[in-house]
Amino acid sequence: QGRLVESGGGLVQSGGSLRLSCATSGILFSVYTMSWYRQAPGKQGELVASINSGMNTNYADSVEGRFTICRDNDKNTMYLQMISLKPEETAVYYCRAYRTWDRNEWWGQGTQVTVSS
């Protein structure tokens, strides 16, 4: 049974930085594409960034250049470094593990990020 646990969220001022972590267990972490999603109140969820097993990364246009996704396969953990945060990026941030060949996926419970203006 896979388990994903996010941490690192909190309250930060506009322009500030946070580093989110997604610790996993119960899955063969290295073969999964790992992603960060976020959902703000009253808005649809959106993909923020992803990193596949080959370390290829993809970012939403809105975060390109400010957010950095990475993974540590030895620690079975994914990270999201966020800088220059904006109030509109206030949301619950979720991590997702996705295995492409059989569409097996796991989600974390989310971590709240609040950016004050």
N, C-alpha and C positions, 0 to 999 in steps of 0.2 A: 504494500500500500504506500503510494507516494505521499509525501508531505512537503509543503512549501511554506516557509515562514518568513514573512517580510519584517524588516525592522529599519529604524533610522528616520522614520517620519517625525514630524513635529511642526512647531511654529517658527517661522523665520520671516524676517523683514524683506520687503521687496529689494531685489539685488543681492540677496544672500545666497548661501549655498547649503546643500544637504547631500548626504550620501546614503542611499538606500541599499540595503542588503536583502538578498533572498537566499536563505539557507534551505537546502533540500535534503531529504532522506528518503530511502525506500525506492529510489529510481536510479538507473544507470545514467547519471547526470551528463556524462560527456557526449552522449548520442542525441540529447535533446536540444532542439532550438529553444532558447530561453528568451522571454520577452517581458517587457514592462508595458502595462496598460494603465490608463487612468480614467476615472469617472468623476466628473464634477456634479454637484447637485442639479438635477433637472436637465442634465445634458447626456448625450450618448457617450458611451465609452469610446476611447480612442487608443490606438497603438502608439506608444511613445518611442520605443526602440526595441530592437531584437538583435540577437547574436546567435549564429548557428554553430554547429559542431566544428565547423572549419574556421571559426573565429571571424566570419564575415558579419559585418554589422549593417544595420539599417536604422534610419532615424526619421521621425516625422519632421516635415519641413520646419515646423514651429520651434523645434528644439535643436535643430542642427547647429553645431558649433558651440552650444552651451551645455549639452548633456553628453555624457560619455558612458556607454555600456561596456562592461567587461565581465569576464567569468574566470573563476579559478577552479579548474577541474579537480585539482587535488583536494580542495576544500568543499567541493560540491556546492559552490556558492556563486551567485551572480550579483553584480553591483550596478548601481546607477549613480554616477556623480553628476550632480546638478548645480550649475552656477547661474548667476544673474537671474534668479527666479523672479517671476512676475505674479502679481495677485491673481490673474486669471488662470494660473496653474494650480491653484488650490483645488485639491481633489483627493480621492482615495486612490492610491497607487497599488496595483496588483501585479504580481509576477505570475507568469504562465510558463509551464514546461510542455513542449509539444514534440511528439515523435512522428516524423513525417510519414514513415512507411505504413503505419497502421492507425495514424491519427490519434494515438493515445495522448491524453493531455491531463495536466494537473494544474490547479490554481491555488494560490495562496489566499489568505483571508483579508489581505489588504492592510495598508498603513496610511494613515492620514497625513497629508502634507497641507499645511496652511501657510499661505504667503500674505502677510499683512502689508497694506499700502502705507 
